[in-house]
Amino acid sequence: MKPGITIEYCPKCGWLLRAAYMAQELLTTFTEDISGVTLKPSETGGAYLIYLNDEIIFNRKDAGHFPEIKTLKQTVRDRVNPEKSLGHSDR
């Protein structure tokens, strides 16, 4: 079974567009490797978490910043399809 990704974002902070952009990038890059991306409004203010299945792979509060899309793609790739080339994102 293919893993799923969930992006939990703070709607009060206006982070829906950022979450949607990241979802689009992940869906485009990992079409064959993931079952989908779910966007989930958080009940916790300031939250921006990315889960692969039930594992948190990014937490904005812990990192102190939002993920770079290149780094996020590398993290997902390393877990779902380590042999996959990310082209310019691998450089």
N, C-alpha and C positions, 0 to 999 in steps of 0.2 A: 504494500500500500504506500502510495506517495505521501510524503509529509505535507502538512499545511502550515501556512504562516499567518500569524495574527499580528496586526499593528494596533496597539491600544494607544489612543491619543487623547489629549485634553481638549474637549470641544470649547471650553470657556477661553482657552488660550488661542483659539483660531488655528489649530494645527491640522485640521481636516485636509486641506489642500496639500500640505507636506506629506501626510500619510498616503493620500491618493496618488501622488507622484511616485513615492517609493513603491507602492503596490504595483503601479503600472510598470515601473522598471523591473521589478522582480518577476512579474508575470511575463514580460517580454523576454527576459534573459533565461528564465527557468521553465519555459512552456512545457517541456517534456519531463521535468524533474519534480514538480510540486503539484499538489491537488488544487491549490488556489490560495488566495490571500483574502483574509477577512479584516475589515476595518471595524474597530470596536471603540466607541466613545467611552472614555474612562470616567469613573465617578470620583477619582482622585485628581485634584487640581495639580497641574504641572506635569502630569504623567505622560511619558512617551516611551513605551516598551514594545519590543519586537520579540515575538515568540516563534520558535520552530517547534511545532506540536505543542508540548507543554513546557518546554525549556526556554527560559529567557535568554536570548542571544544578544540583546542590547537594552540598556536602561539609561535614559538620558540623565537622570539624577545621579547615577553612579559615575557616568562618564564625564558629566559636566558640559556636555555639548550634544548636538544631534549627530547621528552617524553620517559619514561621508558615503555616498552611494557606492563608490568603488570598494570601500572597506566592507560595507554591508554585503555586497555581492560576493566578495571573496569569502566572507564568513559563511554565507549560505552555501556557496559552492563547496567549500571544504567539508560540509556536513552532508550534503545531498548527492553530490557527484564530483568527487575530488579530481577526477580525470578531465573534467570539462575545462576547455579553454575559455577565458573571458576576454580574449583579444587585447585591446588597449588597456583594459582594467587590470591586466596582469603585470603591466610594466610599471 
